[in-house]
Structures are given as structure tokens and as C-alpha cells.
Amino acid sequence: MKKMIIASTSTIHGGNYLEYLLPTLEILFKEATEIIFIPYARPGGISHDDYTSNARSAFAKINKAVKGLHEFENPIEAIESAQGIFTGGGNTFLLVTQLYQNKVMDVLATTVQNGTPYLGSSAGSNITGLTMQTTNDMPIIYPPSFKTLGLIPFNLNPHYLNADLQSKHMGETRETRIKEFHAFNKTSVLGLREGSWLEVNGDEIVLKGELTARLFKKDENPTELETESELSKIK
């Protein structure tokens, strides 16, 4: 049975890395003593070692050890034997490319599907959807495919922001970009705001946090979903 926390972000304003999620993560990873961290997204170009160190420091607060996937000679075996998995945020194009190059995209999907607890934040959440095509990230590298884990039946747009009507910025809003996606794709998209996350238990998907999420469906007006909404029926 799937057990996942899919978070918009790892850090909310004024907080420390993963701090706001730690009580939830204690429950998610209650049976795990060691978490495998996937550092491939490398936010700001941080090294795999430094990124893993950040995750290690956060999980130490709930008495969990962390080892980076890059530290293993055989990443496939590492994923298959993991007690828990965390994929951090950063650049989704880079993350997806590395998952394919290291041949762990499919095994990661299977392992989580079979019940290994999973935490994703930002890019690590993007990949739980059907494709990575609703990421906010710059295409710094060309992945072999946009197809991702398919662990939830829709796509995500993490860090979702409402349009600021007072702003003088003339670029596209998040809503405009998602409408562009829907000009060519039918997949529903959930705009997940900062401090919000999805809690997945088996086939049940529940919106958590204090804020609503914005749901976009092709050829329909977007709708706001209240916290504690059950989302498994979204297609």
C-alpha cells in the first residue's frame, strides 16, 4: 500500500529545512531507521554530498539516519532495499534525467507502489504525477522522457501562486502556464500552495495544510479545494 507525503516545499517562510513537516514525517517513517535521500535535483547547483548533509541534519531531529543514493554503488538495489525514501527539490529536468540515467525511475515507482514510505518536496513531488510537464523549472538539461512515477492520477504544480493584481510584472502567471499545458494535454493539474501537502495512503489522497489548492481541468474553470479534501477521483 502506498504511503506518501507529497509536499509543495521543503521549507516554509521563516522555518528551517523540513521543520514544519517533522511531526508528519515521524509518522510516515515510524518503521524506518534509515532514509535513502535522492539528491539529484541539486537546487542552486549544490553538490550531492552537501544536499544530503542538509537532509541528514533535518532527519536527525527525529532520530533517523540518512544516506544519499549517490553513495551506493548500485542505486537500483539501494532503492529496492530502502526502509524509506526522500526525493528533494531543485530542478525537475535534472532530477528526471538522473533518475533515467541511473535506471531507477521504474524501480522507484514499483518500490513506492509496494509500500516503502516516500517523501517528496517540490521537484521530488513533481515526479509523483503522470508527467513532469507542469514543473516551474528551467530546462537546463534534456531528459529522456517527461513521463514520471505515475503514483497519483494527475500532475502537480508545486509552489503555486495566485496572480498578484498589484504587481507590474507582465510575464505569465501560473494559471496562464497551466492553460498552455491544457492546450495540448488532458491531464488534470493541482496547484499546491506553500505549506500544503498531499497525504497518500493506498488509493486515498488527502489535501493537508492550512491552505486551499487550485484544481485545473482541461476546458473547465479552475476550482479551489479545501484542506482535507479527498482527491483520488481526480482524473
C-alpha positions, -999 to +999 in steps of 0.1 A: +000+000+000+014+034-010+024+057+019+035+091+007+038+127+018+039+150-013+049+185-002+049+217-022+081+228-005+107+217+020+109+250+038+082+275+047+090+312+052+108+317+085+114+280+091+142+255+088+146+227+063+116+202+067+108+217+101+071+222+095+067+186+083+087+168+110+057+156+131+041+142+100+074+126+089+078+109+123+045+090+115+054+084+078+088+069+086+080+054+120+092+019+110+124+032+093+158+038+109+175+050+077+161+071+049+176+070+013+178+105+000+178+112-037+198+145-042+197+145-080+177+178-083+206+199-068+189+232-061+212+261-069+238+236-082+245+223-046+266+191-046+251+157-039+271+155-007+261+189+006+225+184-002+225+150+015+241+167+045+211+191+047+187+162+047+207+143+073+206+173+097+169+176+094+161+139+099+185+137+129+159+158+148+135+128+146+163+102+151+165+090+115+198+083+097+201+095+060+223+081+032+224+097-003+215+075-032+247+087-049+267+070-022+256+035-033+275+015-060+242+000-071+213+026-069+187+001-080+195-023-051+196+007-027+160+017-037+147-018-036+160-023-001+152+011+013+133+015+045+121+050+035+129+073+005+130+111+003+135+130-030+144+166-025+135+197-046+156+215-071+155+213-109+130+187-121+146+184-155+179+174-139+162+151-114+142+132-141+173+130-163+194+115-135+166+090-125+165+077-161+203+077-165+207+057-133+179+034-143+159+039-111+127+056-124+107+024-128+122+007-097+114+038-076+078+037-088+074+000-081+091+002-047+068+031-035+038+014-050+046-017-029+046+003+003+080+018+010+072+052+026+081+082+003+085+119+009+088+143-020+092+180-019+090+204-049+107+185-077+105+154-057+068+159-056+065+168-093+077+134-102+049+116-084+025+128-110+019+113-145+045+136-161+069+164-152+054+188-177+038+212-151+071+219-133+081+256-128+118+248-136+142+259-163+150+232-189+187+231-181+191+195-194+171+173-218+155+143-200+149+111-220+112+113-213+088+136-195+070+105-181+075+102-143+063+079-115+026+080-120+019+074-083-010+099-083-035+102-112-029+139-120+000+163-123+013+188-098+023+224-099+042+230-066+048+265-052+015+275-068+009+313-066-021+334-072-017+362-097-007+394-078-030+421-092-008+449-077+024+436-095+038+453-125+053+420-137+040+414-172+051+377-175+028+347-175+010+337-143+010+301-131-026+298-142-016+310-177+011+284-180-012+256-169-038+268-195-010+265-221-003+229-209-040+221-213-040+233-249-021+201-257-028+178-228-058+164-209-042+156-176-056+175-146-032+197-126-033+205-089-017+238-079-002+231-045+005+261-023+034+266+001+030+248+034+005+224+018+010+187+011-008+156+000-011+126+023-014+093+004-024+060+020-032+034-006-056+048-030-066+077-007-052+111-014-060+139+011-050+176+010-033+187+042-021+221+055-040+253+061-045+265+025-067+255-003-053+240-035-063+250-070-075+223-094-073+228-132-091+206-157-090+209-194-118+231-208-132+238-173-129+268-149-104+262-121-118+253-086-105+257-051-103+226-030-105+229+008-080+213+031-089+177+040-104+172+005-101+137-008-085+138-043-083+102-056-112+107-080-093+135-099-086+124-135 
